Amino acid sequence: MSWIIFMILSIVIVWGGLATSIWWAVKTAKQAK
């Protein structure tokens, strides 16, 4: 049971990191213009 929670947490962390880096890249690109 706990490994399922661990898998869900790692997926959330990975997708959260991806979304944050994409958002940061978009924000930086808008400031550059």
ZADO-1210 file (C-alpha; in nm, 4 decimals, padded with zeros to 6 digits):
<atoms>
<atom x="00.0000" y="00.0000" z="00.0000" code="MET" pos="1"/>
<atom x="00.2713" y="00.2500" z="00.0949" code="SER" pos="2"/>
<atom x="00.4576" y="00.1978" z="-00.2353" code="TRP" pos="3"/>
<atom x="00.1477" y="00.3144" z="-00.4244" code="ILE" pos="4"/>
<atom x="00.1464" y="00.6371" z="-00.2206" code="ILE" pos="5"/>
<atom x="00.5207" y="00.6740" z="-00.2860" code="PHE" pos="6"/>
<atom x="00.4667" y="00.6288" z="-00.6625" code="MET" pos="7"/>
<atom x="00.1843" y="00.8865" z="-00.6670" code="ILE" pos="8"/>
<atom x="00.4002" y="01.1316" z="-00.4701" code="LEU" pos="9"/>
<atom x="00.6955" y="01.0922" z="-00.7078" code="SER" pos="10"/>
<atom x="00.4688" y="01.1416" z="-01.0120" code="ILE" pos="11"/>
<atom x="00.3233" y="01.4572" z="-00.8551" code="VAL" pos="12"/>
<atom x="00.6731" y="01.5883" z="-00.7742" code="ILE" pos="13"/>
<atom x="00.7996" y="01.5154" z="-01.1288" code="VAL" pos="14"/>
<atom x="00.4999" y="01.6796" z="-01.2998" code="TRP" pos="15"/>
<atom x="00.5090" y="01.9687" z="-01.0530" code="GLY" pos="16"/>
<atom x="00.8758" y="02.0284" z="-01.1340" code="GLY" pos="17"/>
<atom x="00.8044" y="02.0144" z="-01.5085" code="LEU" pos="18"/>
<atom x="00.5145" y="02.2580" z="-01.4785" code="ALA" pos="19"/>
<atom x="00.7253" y="02.4941" z="-01.2653" code="THR" pos="20"/>
<atom x="01.0171" y="02.4966" z="-01.5108" code="SER" pos="21"/>
<atom x="00.7828" y="02.5506" z="-01.8089" code="ILE" pos="22"/>
<atom x="00.6083" y="02.8372" z="-01.6245" code="TRP" pos="23"/>
<atom x="00.9463" y="02.9874" z="-01.5294" code="TRP" pos="24"/>
<atom x="01.0688" y="02.9647" z="-01.8932" code="ALA" pos="25"/>
<atom x="00.7512" y="03.1359" z="-02.0197" code="VAL" pos="26"/>
<atom x="00.7803" y="03.4087" z="-01.7549" code="LYS" pos="27"/>
<atom x="01.1472" y="03.4691" z="-01.8413" code="THR" pos="28"/>
<atom x="01.0716" y="03.4760" z="-02.2153" code="ALA" pos="29"/>
<atom x="00.7971" y="03.7354" z="-02.1634" code="LYS" pos="30"/>
<atom x="01.0323" y="03.9554" z="-01.9571" code="GLN" pos="31"/>
<atom x="01.3043" y="03.9296" z="-02.2254" code="ALA" pos="32"/>
<atom x="01.0671" y="04.0813" z="-02.4809" code="LYS" pos="33"/>
</atoms>
